[in-house]
Amino acid sequence: MYIVAIGWLYVVVLMALAETNLVAGAMTLLFYGVLPVGLLLWINGSKVRRKRRLLADQRARDGNRGDPEPDQ
């Protein structure tokens, strides 16, 4: 998934560099690049966040018996 985001940001940076003025380039970078990629990565990361929250809830219920941290 990250390779798609990196490729898209590369294309958007080139689009922003081709704009006629600085403001248009900044808006292109923001609205075509940063915001959509940020939203995409946030949505795709929801499964990981949910698992972490459930694991933390389970540890709180179990009283955190000194179990070692799982590798990530």
N, C-alpha and C positions, 0 to 999 in steps of 0.2 A: 504494500500500500504506500509505503514511503517513497518508493521509486516513482510512482505516478505523481505524487505531490511534488517531488523534486523536478520532474520533467515539466509539469505544468508551470511551476514557478519560473523555470528557465525560459519557457515560451513567453510568459507574461513580462518578465524583465526585458526581453528583446522587444516586445510590443511597446513597453513604456519608453525604452530608449529611442524608438522610432517616432514618438510623438513630437509635435512641433514646438511645444513649450513645456516648461517644468511642471506647471499645475496639471496639465492634461496627462503628463507622464505619471505624476504622483497619484492622480485619481485612477488611472488605468491599473497601476500597481496595487492600489488599495482595493478597488472594487472587483477586479478580475483575478487578483492573486491572493492577497493576504486574507481577506474575509472568506472567500469560498474554501480555500485550503484549510483555514482554521476551523471552519464549520465541519468540513469533511473529517478532519482528524479528531475533533471533539465527538462527533457522532460515532465514529469507529472505535473510540476509546471507551464508550459507555459500558461495554461488556466487562472490560478490565476493572473499571471503577466499581461496578456492581459486585464482582467477585471479591475485591478488596474489602468492600463494606460488609459483605456477608461473613467473610473470614474474621473481621474485627468484631462483629456482633457475636460470632461463635466463641471467640476467645474471651469476650466479656462475660458471656454466659457460663463458660467453663471455669471461670475464676483465674484464668491465665496461669495454669499450673506449672509454669516454667518450661513449656515446650519450646524447642528451638525455632527460630524464624525459618520459614520455608524459603528456598532459593527462588529468585525471580527470574 
